[in-house]
Amino acid sequence: MALPQPHFLINFKTATETIGEDGLAFARTIERVRDETERHFAVAPQLTDLRLVADRTSLPIVAQSATRREDATLGATTYEAVAAAGADAVFVNHPQNEATFADVARAVDRCDDLGLESIVCVTSREQGRAALTYDPDWLLFERPADIASESGLVRTHPERIAAFVDMVDAEHPRTNVFVGGGIRTAEDVERAFSCGVDAAGAASAALEASDRAAWLRSIARAVPDAVECDESTQGK
C-alpha cells in the first residue's frame, strides 16, 4: 500500500500508552475517524507492534526506523523485518535517530528493493536538496527544536515550508513533501497544507489530547480532500 496523498500521520514514538493492545486501540480510533471523515491517515506504531497494527487495521503503516541487515547488531530491526511485518514505509534519518548521508543512500536503495517507501528526514532546504540525489519517495522537513514544541515552522515561518516545497517541485517532482514538528491544532494543519505539502503529522499533540477521537476529527477537517494521483506522483 503506497502512502496516500494527502494524509496525516500519527507517530506513536515510545509512549507507554501506545504499547500492545493500547496502541492497537488507538490505531482503531484513528481508523474509525478516517472512515467517518473520508480523510486519509497513516500511523507509525512502536516497532514491536508493527504486525499487530498491520494485521488488525487497514491503516498505512510507517516503521519508525530500521537497520540494513549488513549493519544490524543483536536486537536491531532490519528493513526486511519491517517489510515482512506489514510496513508500507520507513523513516530514514529522523532527527531523533540520525544517520550519516552515506547510510541514507543505502537505506533508500534497500527500501526500493523491498517495496517500502522511503521517508528521508531533513532539517533544512540545503540538506533536502542533497537528499534528493538519492531519489527518496518522501522528504520529511522537520527541525529537531520543533519536535513537541508549540513554535514550529508551520507557525513561525510557513514561508520556509513553502520555499522547501517549491525547491522539491523544481528539482525532483517525483518526491513528495511531508512536514512535522510543532503541529498541534487543526489551524496548524491548514497552514501546512496551504504551503503545498503532501502530508503532515504529529505525535505529542495526539497523545496528549484529552479526547483523542475529537482531536482527530478536528485534524481531519483540516486535511484536504483526497486527490487521484497517477503512479508518477503517488510514488513507487
N, C-alpha and C positions, 0 to 999 in steps of 0.2 A: 504494500500500500504506500503510494507516494504521499508525502505531506501535502495536504490541500492548501489552496490559496483562496482567500486569505484565511488565516487561522490564529487562534490564541492558545498558547501553550502554558500549562501549569506544571511547574517543576517541584517535585516533592522533596528535593535536596536530601538531607539526612534526618528530617524531623521524626521524632519518636511517634508522633500521631499519624504517620503515613506508613507504618510498618505492617506488613502482612494484611490481615483482614481489614484493619482500619484504613490502610491505603486503598484496598480494593473498594471499600465502601465509598471513599471519597471519589475514586475514579468512576464509580457508578453514578454518583451525583453529577459529575461533570458530563457523563454520557447522557443522563436524563435531561439536563439543561440543553445540551446540544440538540437532542431530538425535539424538545419543546420549542426552541427558538429558531431551529434550522440555521444555526451558525456553526462553523467548524471549530472544534477544539482538538488539542493533542495533549499528551501527558508524558512526563518524564518520571517514572516511578523509581524507587530505590532499586539498585541492580538486582538484589536478591528476589525482588518481586516482579521482574520483567515478565516471566512466563505466566505468572498468576494473573496479572492485569491483561496481558495479551490474549490469554485463552478465554477470559471471562468478561471481556468487554470488546467492543468494536472500535475503540479509540485508536488513532495512530499513536505509536509508541516510540519515544526517543530515549535512547540509552544515555545516561548522564556522563559516561566515559567508557573507554575500552582501551585495551593494550594489544599491540601487534603480538602475535604468537611468538615471534622470534625474540621479542624483548620481555616477554612475560616471566615473572618470578612466581614463587609459590603464593597462591591467594589472589593473583591478578585475574581479571576477567577479560578474555580475548574478544576480538571482533567476531570471530567465528562463534563464540558462545552467545553473544548478544543477538546475533542474527538467528541462531538456532532457537533462542528463547522467544523470538517473535518481534524483535525491534525492527522499526522501519528506518530509523535514522540514528546518528550518534553525534554528540557534541565532541568537537576536537579543539583542543587548546582553550578550554574555558578559563576565564580569569581566575577561578578558584582551583584550577587544575591545569596549569600551563605546560606546554610542550615546546621544544625547540622547533624552529621553522623547518628544519630537515625532517623532523618527525611528523610535522603536519603534512608534508608532501607524501610521505609513505602512508600515512593514515588515510588520506583522501584516496589514494590508489587502492588500498585494501577495502575501503568502503565500496568503491566501484566494482571490485572483483566479486564482492559478496551481495551486491544488490541493495546495499544500505545507502541512504542519502547522507552526505557529509554536511555537518553544520559547523563551519570553522569560525571560531570566535576571535574577534579582533577588537582592539581598543582605540584605533584611530583610522583616519582615511588613508594615511600612508601605509599602515600595516594591512589594511584591507586591499589596497592596490597590489601589494606584494603577494598576498594570499590568493588573489585572482589568478595568478600564474599557474596555480595548481589545479584549476578548474573545479572548485568546490560547487556543490549543489546550492548551498546557502552560506551567507556570511551573517553571523550574529554580531552586531555592533553594540558593544556594551563596555562601559568603563568600570573598572573594579570599584572605584569610590561610590558609584551609583547604586551598587547592589544593596538591596534592603534599605535604601535611603528614601528621603522624601524630596530630593532635589536632583533627580536625574536629568539627562539632556532633554528628554521629552518635555520637561517643564522649563528648564533654564535656557536651553539653546536648541530649539527644534530646527532651526535653520541648518545646524550642523548635520542633523539626521537627513534633511532634505538634500544637502550637498553630497552626503555619502551615497544616497540612492542615485543621484544624478551621475556620480562617478562610476558606479557599478553598471548602470544602464548604458553609459557611453563606452565603457571598456570591456565589459563581459556580460551582455544582457541575458545570457542563459542562467546566470547565478541569481538567486532570489535573496532578498534582504529581510533580515529578522532584527528587531530591536528589543532590548530588555534593559533592565537597570532602572529602578526607581518608578516603575509603573505600578500604580496603586488604585486608581479610580477609572471609571468609565471615561471621564474627561481626558485622562492621560492616554487612554486607548484611542480616542478620537484624534488627539493630537498626533499620535504615532502614525496612524493610517493616513492622515491628511498630508504627511510628509512623503507618502508614496511607498511605504514598506509593504511587504507581502505577509508579514506575520509579526506578532508581538507576544510578550509573555511576562509572567510574574511567578514568584514563589512566596515571599514573605506575606504579601497582601492577601493572597488566597488562604494561606494557612492561618493567618491572624483574624480573619473575618469571623465575627460572632455568628453570622448566618451565612454559611458558605454558599448555599443554593441561591440566596438572594443576591449575594455579591456576584456570583457567576452570571445570573440573569442580567444584572446591570452591565457587566462586561459584554455580554452577548449583544445587547442593544447597540453597543458602540462598534462592534465588528462589522465591516461592510458585508453586503450580500456576496455569496459565493459566485465566482465567475467561471465560465467554461474556458479552459486553457488547453491548447494543444501540447504535444509532447515537448516541443522546443521551449515552452515557457513553464511547463509543470515540473521539469526536472527529469532525471533519469528514470 
